[in-house]
Amino acid sequence: MLKTDILVVGAGIIGLSIAREINSREPDAKILIIEKEPQPALHASGRNSGVLHAGFYYTPDSFKAKFSVEGNRMLTEYCLSNNLSINRCGKVVVAMNDKELEYLYELKSRGDKNGVTLDLIDEKQLNEIEPNAKTFKNALFSPTTSTVNPKEVVSRISSELISKKSITAIYNEGFIKRVKKSRLLTKNNEISCKYLINAAGLYADNVAGQFGAGENYILIPFKGLYMKYNDDTLIRRHIYPVPDKRYHFLGVHFTKTVDGGVKAGPTAIPALWRENYSGLSNFKFREFIDILLADARLYLNNSFNFRDLAHTEIRKYGKKKFIDDAALLTKSIDKSKFGDRLPAGIRAQLVDTRNYKLVNDFIMEHKDNSTHILNAVSPAFTCAFSFSRYVTDKVMERLDI
């Protein structure tokens, strides 16, 4: 049997960042990280856009607002100090009409309240900052929005951790079940721990269920598809639309990648199992049935406009709708230069079963000798270091090493 002080389930950026923060405060505490995959960042942490968000989308009373600005600064400094790739290109948000312009002003107000460096600009200024972006009257310019290589960042954090004598990481070691209060069974071992931190991402709800946590939530996966644009000169900076308030997603946009390339996406297509990246890969029948039933209920009730979202997003499986949406953001574009689909990502989104509303902020629950990160959706990558400080504060209040 393996014994440890703290067991972290999941080697994505959230799990690794929490382990890093705990180690900085308690360097002698034994920390064991287990991951069901053969290496870190094979799911959300390595399949996201790599954008470090500035923090102006989120209401000032939210965790996302609380952690985005500081998280952006901390990860930017981490990349610079560790010679990791970063493209500090900035981002513009453009509007299409008066209705979107009204929400654009609301985003500016949120940004001001959240302490974000954010400029409201006119069409002439936009033309100087991003000549190919098209807007209606005004746009927002976010100079602190950057792009990194997510896998490179996670790999560096992982390497930093396993160099510590008190930290061990075991891969291909999936969580199976809880045996006793402080004991659990994994794929290859039985592990005894004083405290467990669940950062299992797509499967965080399953792990939480073994501890009696997360009982008021279900996980609904959404698939994010990207397409490469085969002309790096199309844009200088990210171009985003004003998000549709009905859906809580940012919409198809252009990202300037860390190496200067251009990609468009992502979609927010309802997925039918948790790792539904392409075809029947990683298909799990029980997951399929459970998620299909949950989606059917959301569709019938049209909870958080799920029916409308599904109709709109499923059309983006076809390239025409996807490309047409992206093209609206630019003055000039060659649609024939949209290339191959890039690796898809899955957004693990919680829904509150008490009211069937989408949970749009981070959710963490404590139970016995465990803490469960149930909803760490975008901009969780940006917030990883600052959010981990908060999680560690709460864990330390409960922990007796």
C-alpha positions as CSV (number, residue, x, y, z in Angstrom):
1,M,0.0,0.0,0.0
2,L,1.2,3.5,-0.9
3,K,1.0,6.1,1.9
4,T,1.0,9.9,1.5
5,D,0.0,13.1,3.2
6,I,-1.8,14.6,0.3
7,L,-3.2,12.8,-2.7
8,V,-4.0,14.9,-5.8
9,V,-6.2,13.2,-8.4
10,G,-5.5,14.7,-11.9
11,A,-2.4,16.0,-13.5
12,G,-3.9,18.9,-15.4
13,I,-2.9,22.4,-14.7
14,I,-5.3,22.8,-11.8
15,G,-4.1,19.7,-10.0
16,L,-0.4,20.5,-10.6
17,S,-0.8,24.1,-9.6
18,I,-2.5,23.1,-6.3
19,A,0.3,20.6,-5.6
20,R,2.9,23.4,-6.4
21,E,1.2,25.9,-4.1
22,I,0.9,23.4,-1.2
23,N,4.6,22.4,-1.6
24,S,5.6,26.1,-1.5
25,R,4.0,26.4,1.9
26,E,4.7,22.9,3.3
27,P,7.8,21.6,1.5
28,D,8.1,18.5,3.7
29,A,4.5,17.3,3.2
30,K,4.4,14.2,1.1
31,I,2.3,14.8,-2.1
32,L,1.3,12.0,-4.5
33,I,-0.2,13.0,-7.8
34,I,-2.1,10.3,-9.8
35,E,-3.2,10.6,-13.4
36,K,-5.1,8.1,-15.5
37,E,-3.3,9.1,-18.7
38,P,0.3,8.3,-19.6
39,Q,1.3,12.0,-19.4
40,P,-0.1,15.3,-18.2
41,A,-2.3,17.7,-20.2
42,L,-4.0,15.2,-22.6
43,H,-7.4,16.6,-22.0
44,A,-8.7,20.2,-21.2
45,S,-5.3,21.5,-20.0
46,G,-3.6,20.6,-23.2
47,R,-6.5,21.0,-25.7
48,N,-7.6,24.6,-24.8
49,S,-6.8,27.6,-27.0
50,G,-3.8,28.7,-25.0
51,V,-5.2,32.2,-24.5
52,L,-4.4,33.9,-21.2
53,H,-7.6,35.9,-20.7
54,A,-7.6,39.4,-19.2
55,G,-10.7,39.0,-17.0
56,F,-13.3,41.4,-18.3
57,Y,-16.1,39.0,-19.3
58,Y,-17.0,38.1,-15.7
59,T,-19.2,39.7,-13.2
60,P,-17.2,41.4,-10.4
61,D,-18.6,39.1,-7.7
62,S,-17.5,35.9,-9.4
63,F,-14.5,33.7,-8.7
64,K,-13.6,34.1,-12.4
65,A,-13.3,37.8,-12.0
66,K,-11.4,37.5,-8.7
67,F,-8.7,35.2,-10.1
68,S,-8.4,36.1,-13.8
69,V,-6.4,39.4,-13.6
70,E,-3.9,38.0,-11.0
71,G,-3.8,34.6,-12.8
72,N,-3.0,36.3,-16.1
73,R,-0.1,38.2,-14.5
74,M,1.2,35.2,-12.6
75,L,1.2,32.9,-15.6
76,T,2.7,35.6,-17.9
77,E,5.6,36.1,-15.4
78,Y,6.0,32.3,-15.1
79,C,6.4,31.9,-18.9
80,L,8.8,34.8,-19.1
81,S,10.9,33.7,-16.2
82,N,11.1,30.1,-17.5
83,N,11.7,31.0,-21.1
84,L,8.4,29.5,-22.2
85,S,6.7,30.5,-25.4
86,I,4.3,33.4,-25.1
87,N,2.7,35.7,-27.8
88,R,1.7,38.9,-26.1
89,C,-0.4,40.0,-29.1
90,G,-3.4,41.4,-27.3
91,K,-7.0,41.0,-28.4
92,V,-9.9,43.0,-29.8
93,V,-13.6,42.4,-29.2
94,V,-15.9,43.6,-32.0
95,A,-19.6,44.3,-32.3
96,M,-22.0,43.8,-35.2
97,N,-25.0,46.0,-34.3
98,D,-26.5,48.3,-31.6
99,K,-27.6,45.4,-29.4
100,E,-24.0,44.0,-29.3
101,L,-22.6,47.5,-28.8
102,E,-24.7,47.8,-25.6
103,Y,-23.2,44.6,-24.3
104,L,-19.7,45.8,-25.4
105,Y,-20.1,48.8,-23.1
106,E,-21.2,46.4,-20.3
107,L,-18.0,44.4,-20.8
108,K,-16.0,47.6,-20.5
109,S,-17.7,48.4,-17.3
110,R,-17.0,44.9,-15.9
111,G,-13.4,45.2,-16.9
112,D,-13.0,48.5,-15.1
113,K,-14.6,47.0,-11.9
114,N,-12.3,44.0,-12.2
115,G,-9.2,46.1,-12.5
116,V,-8.5,45.0,-16.1
117,T,-6.4,47.2,-18.5
118,L,-9.0,47.6,-21.2
119,D,-9.5,50.4,-23.8
120,L,-12.8,51.4,-25.6
121,I,-11.7,52.3,-29.1
122,D,-13.4,53.6,-32.2
123,E,-13.2,52.2,-35.8
124,K,-10.2,54.4,-36.7
125,Q,-8.3,53.2,-33.6
126,L,-9.3,49.6,-34.3
127,N,-7.9,50.0,-37.8
128,E,-4.5,51.0,-36.4
129,I,-4.5,48.2,-33.8
130,E,-5.9,45.4,-36.0
131,P,-6.5,46.5,-39.6
132,N,-8.5,43.5,-40.6
133,A,-11.0,43.5,-37.8
134,K,-14.5,44.8,-38.5
135,T,-16.8,46.4,-35.9
136,F,-19.8,48.6,-35.5
137,K,-18.8,52.0,-34.1
138,N,-16.7,50.8,-31.2
139,A,-14.5,47.9,-30.1
140,L,-12.5,46.8,-27.0
141,F,-8.8,46.4,-27.0
142,S,-7.3,44.2,-24.3
143,P,-3.4,44.5,-24.4
144,T,-2.8,41.9,-21.6
145,T,-4.5,39.0,-23.5
146,S,-1.7,36.6,-24.6
147,T,-1.3,33.2,-26.0
148,V,0.9,30.4,-24.6
149,N,1.6,26.7,-25.5
150,P,-0.6,24.9,-22.9
151,K,1.3,21.6,-23.1
152,E,4.6,23.4,-22.7
153,V,3.4,25.2,-19.6
154,V,2.0,22.1,-18.0
155,S,5.0,20.1,-18.8
156,R,7.3,22.7,-17.2
157,I,5.1,22.8,-14.0
158,S,5.2,18.9,-13.9
159,S,8.9,18.8,-14.3
160,E,9.4,21.4,-11.6
161,L,7.2,19.3,-9.2
162,I,8.7,15.9,-9.7
163,S,12.2,17.3,-9.1
164,K,11.0,17.8,-5.4
165,K,11.9,15.0,-3.0
166,S,8.5,15.2,-1.3
167,I,6.4,15.0,-4.5
168,T,5.7,11.8,-6.6
169,A,3.6,11.5,-9.8
170,I,2.3,8.2,-11.0
171,Y,0.8,8.0,-14.5
172,N,-1.5,5.4,-16.0
173,E,-3.0,5.3,-12.5
174,G,-6.7,5.9,-12.7
175,F,-8.9,6.4,-9.6
176,I,-11.4,3.5,-9.2
177,K,-13.2,3.9,-5.8
178,R,-13.0,4.9,-2.2
179,V,-12.5,2.0,0.1
180,K,-12.5,3.7,3.5
181,K,-12.4,7.2,4.7
182,S,-8.7,7.6,4.1
183,R,-8.1,4.8,1.7
184,L,-8.8,4.4,-2.0
185,L,-8.3,1.9,-4.8
186,T,-6.6,2.9,-8.1
187,K,-5.8,1.0,-11.2
188,N,-2.6,-0.5,-9.8
189,N,-2.5,0.3,-6.1
190,E,-4.3,0.9,-2.9
191,I,-3.5,4.3,-1.4
192,S,-3.8,5.7,2.1
193,C,-3.8,9.5,2.4
194,K,-4.5,12.1,5.0
195,Y,-6.2,14.4,2.6
196,L,-7.4,14.1,-1.0
197,I,-7.7,16.9,-3.6
198,N,-9.9,16.0,-6.6
199,A,-8.9,17.9,-9.7
200,A,-10.0,15.1,-12.1
201,G,-11.5,17.5,-14.7
202,L,-13.9,15.6,-16.9
203,Y,-14.3,12.9,-14.2
204,A,-14.3,15.2,-11.1
205,D,-18.0,14.5,-10.5
206,N,-17.4,10.7,-10.5
207,V,-14.6,11.0,-7.9
208,A,-16.6,13.4,-5.8
209,G,-19.5,11.0,-5.7
210,Q,-17.3,8.5,-3.9
211,F,-17.1,11.0,-1.1
212,G,-20.7,12.2,-1.0
213,A,-19.8,15.5,-2.7
214,G,-21.2,17.1,-5.8
215,E,-24.7,15.5,-5.4
216,N,-26.5,18.6,-6.8
217,Y,-24.7,18.6,-10.1
218,I,-24.4,16.7,-13.4
219,L,-21.6,17.2,-15.9
220,I,-22.5,18.0,-19.5
221,P,-19.6,18.0,-22.0
222,F,-19.4,20.4,-24.9
223,K,-17.1,19.9,-27.9
224,G,-14.8,22.7,-29.1
225,L,-13.8,22.4,-32.7
226,Y,-11.0,24.5,-34.3
227,M,-9.9,25.1,-37.9
228,K,-6.5,26.3,-39.1
229,Y,-6.4,29.3,-41.3
230,N,-3.5,28.9,-43.8
231,D,-2.3,32.5,-43.9
232,D,-0.5,33.9,-40.9
233,T,-0.9,37.5,-42.1
234,L,-4.7,37.5,-41.8
235,I,-4.6,39.1,-38.3
236,R,-2.1,40.6,-35.9
237,R,-4.2,40.0,-32.7
238,H,-7.0,37.8,-31.5
239,I,-10.4,38.9,-32.8
240,Y,-13.4,38.0,-30.7
241,P,-17.1,38.7,-31.2
242,V,-19.3,40.1,-28.4
243,P,-20.5,36.9,-26.8
244,D,-24.2,35.9,-27.0
245,K,-25.7,36.4,-23.5
246,R,-28.0,33.5,-24.0
247,Y,-25.3,30.9,-24.2
248,H,-22.5,31.7,-21.8
249,F,-19.9,30.8,-24.5
250,L,-17.6,33.2,-26.3
251,G,-18.5,32.2,-29.9
252,V,-16.3,31.3,-32.8
253,H,-13.3,33.7,-32.9
254,F,-9.8,34.1,-34.4
255,T,-6.8,33.2,-32.2
256,K,-3.3,34.3,-33.0
257,T,-1.3,31.2,-31.9
258,V,1.9,31.3,-29.8
259,D,4.0,30.7,-33.0
260,G,2.2,33.4,-35.0
261,G,-0.3,31.2,-36.8
262,V,-4.0,31.7,-37.0
263,K,-6.9,29.4,-36.0
264,A,-10.6,29.9,-35.7
265,G,-13.0,28.4,-33.2
266,P,-14.1,26.9,-30.9
267,T,-17.6,25.6,-31.2
268,A,-19.7,24.7,-28.2
269,I,-21.4,21.5,-29.6
270,P,-23.1,19.2,-27.1
271,A,-20.9,16.1,-26.8
272,L,-22.3,12.7,-26.2
273,W,-19.6,11.3,-23.8
274,R,-16.8,12.9,-21.9
275,E,-14.0,12.2,-24.2
276,N,-16.0,12.5,-27.5
277,Y,-13.1,14.1,-29.4
278,S,-13.6,12.4,-32.7
279,G,-15.5,9.4,-34.1
280,L,-16.1,6.7,-31.5
281,S,-12.8,7.3,-29.7
282,N,-13.0,6.6,-25.9
283,F,-16.7,5.7,-26.3
284,K,-18.3,4.6,-23.0
285,F,-21.9,3.3,-23.3
286,R,-23.0,4.2,-19.8
287,E,-21.7,7.7,-20.1
288,F,-23.4,8.0,-23.5
289,I,-26.8,7.0,-22.0
290,D,-26.5,9.2,-19.0
291,I,-25.5,12.3,-21.0
292,L,-28.0,11.6,-23.7
293,L,-30.8,11.5,-21.1
294,A,-29.5,14.7,-19.4
295,D,-29.2,16.4,-22.8
296,A,-32.8,15.3,-23.7
297,R,-34.1,16.9,-20.5
298,L,-32.2,20.1,-21.2
299,Y,-33.5,20.1,-24.7
300,L,-37.2,19.6,-23.7
301,N,-37.0,22.3,-21.0
302,N,-34.8,24.5,-23.1
303,S,-32.8,25.2,-19.9
304,F,-30.2,28.0,-20.4
305,N,-31.4,28.1,-24.1
306,F,-29.9,24.6,-24.6
307,R,-32.3,23.8,-27.5
308,D,-31.3,26.9,-29.5
309,L,-27.7,26.4,-28.7
310,A,-27.8,22.8,-29.9
311,H,-29.5,23.7,-33.2
312,T,-27.0,26.5,-33.8
313,E,-23.8,24.7,-32.8
314,I,-24.5,21.3,-34.5
315,R,-24.6,23.2,-37.8
316,K,-20.9,24.1,-37.2
317,Y,-20.0,20.4,-37.8
318,G,-20.4,21.6,-41.3
319,K,-17.6,23.9,-42.5
320,K,-19.9,26.5,-44.1
321,K,-21.6,27.7,-41.0
322,F,-18.3,27.6,-39.0
323,I,-16.5,29.6,-41.7
324,D,-19.3,32.1,-42.3
325,D,-19.4,32.9,-38.6
326,A,-15.7,33.5,-38.4
327,A,-15.7,35.6,-41.6
328,L,-18.1,38.1,-40.0
329,L,-15.2,39.4,-37.8
330,T,-13.0,40.5,-40.6
331,K,-13.0,43.0,-43.5
332,S,-11.2,40.7,-45.9
333,I,-10.8,37.0,-45.9
334,D,-10.2,34.1,-48.3
335,K,-12.6,31.3,-47.3
336,S,-10.6,28.8,-49.3
337,K,-7.7,29.2,-46.9
338,F,-9.5,27.5,-44.0
339,G,-7.7,24.2,-43.6
340,D,-7.9,21.1,-41.5
341,R,-9.7,20.6,-38.3
342,L,-7.4,20.9,-35.3
343,P,-7.5,18.7,-32.3
344,A,-10.9,19.2,-30.5
345,G,-11.3,20.0,-26.8
346,I,-14.1,19.2,-24.4
347,R,-15.5,21.7,-21.9
348,A,-16.6,19.9,-18.8
349,Q,-19.6,22.0,-17.8
350,L,-21.7,21.6,-14.6
351,V,-25.4,21.9,-14.5
352,D,-27.2,22.4,-11.2
353,T,-29.9,19.7,-11.0
354,R,-31.9,21.8,-8.5
355,N,-32.9,24.2,-11.2
356,Y,-31.2,22.8,-14.3
357,K,-29.2,26.0,-14.8
358,L,-25.7,26.1,-16.2
359,V,-23.1,26.8,-13.5
360,N,-21.0,29.6,-14.8
361,D,-18.4,29.9,-12.1
362,F,-15.8,27.7,-10.3
363,I,-17.4,25.3,-7.8
364,M,-15.5,23.6,-5.0
365,E,-16.9,21.4,-2.3
366,H,-15.3,19.9,0.9
367,K,-16.3,16.6,2.4
368,D,-14.6,14.8,5.2
369,N,-10.9,14.7,4.4
370,S,-11.3,15.8,0.8
371,T,-11.7,18.9,-1.5
372,H,-13.3,18.6,-4.9
373,I,-12.9,21.0,-7.8
374,L,-16.1,20.3,-9.6
375,N,-16.3,23.1,-12.1
376,A,-13.0,24.5,-13.4
377,V,-14.1,25.8,-16.8
378,S,-12.6,28.6,-18.9
379,P,-10.7,30.7,-17.9
380,A,-9.4,28.0,-15.5
381,F,-6.1,27.8,-17.4
382,T,-5.5,31.5,-16.9
383,C,-6.6,31.4,-13.3
384,A,-4.6,28.2,-12.3
385,F,-2.0,29.9,-10.1
386,S,-4.3,32.4,-8.4
387,F,-7.2,29.9,-8.0
388,S,-4.7,27.4,-6.5
389,R,-3.8,29.9,-3.8
390,Y,-7.4,30.1,-2.8
391,V,-7.9,26.3,-2.9
392,T,-4.8,25.8,-0.8
393,D,-6.0,28.4,1.7
394,K,-9.1,26.4,2.2
395,V,-7.3,23.1,2.3
396,M,-4.8,24.3,4.9
397,E,-7.7,25.3,7.2
398,R,-8.9,21.7,7.1
399,L,-5.6,19.9,7.0
400,D,-3.5,18.6,9.9
401,I,-0.3,17.2,8.4
